[in-house]
Amino acid sequence: MPKYKLHDGSIYEGAVITMPDGRIKTGETLTADSQRCFPLEAGDEVVRARKSDGTLKADDKATPDTNEAWVAKKPAKKKASKKG
């Protein structure tokens, strides 16, 4: 099953529905609980989520389709070096 990222960066691995305008929503049918999600891009990196104090964040067992312990982020851009 493909992985998607939610607006907060957490990973979603469940059923999705594609709206006629191209938006992708979580769930098999559109409900009030459906959230917009985005497909992982080729450059996205999946890393462990961390709390503000730097410790690892745990997965919330109340949300079986969303894995809050992992987040998608874009790799850091490399700075151009000056040749001199």
C-alpha positions, -999 to 999 in steps of 0.1 A, spaced: 0 0 0 15 34 -9 25 59 18 13 94 20 22 124 41 -3 145 60 -2 182 66 18 178 98 44 156 81 33 123 96 30 92 75 -4 78 64 -7 42 52 -44 35 46 -71 38 20 -74 71 1 -100 87 -22 -91 109 -51 -114 139 -55 -125 150 -90 -103 181 -87 -72 159 -79 -70 163 -42 -63 131 -22 -82 125 10 -78 99 37 -103 71 41 -123 49 16 -151 75 15 -152 112 21 -163 120 57 -158 149 81 -128 131 95 -110 128 62 -78 148 59 -59 160 28 -28 139 22 0 141 -4 19 113 -21 56 109 -10 78 124 -37 110 108 -49 132 132 -29 113 129 4 131 112 32 113 93 59 129 99 93 120 93 130 99 121 145 113 140 175 97 160 203 108 195 210 133 183 236 149 160 210 136 126 223 119 102 199 82 106 194 60 75 199 32 63 176 -4 69 188 -22 36 189 -56 53 187 -49 62 151 -40 28 134 -36 43 98 -14 72 108 21 66 120 32 97 140 65 81 149 78 87 114 77 120 93 85 128 58 109 157 51 128 170 22 166 165 23 186 196 31 199 216 2 236 216 -2 253 250 -2 274 258 -32 311 260 -24 331 290 -34 362 281 -55 389 306 -52 
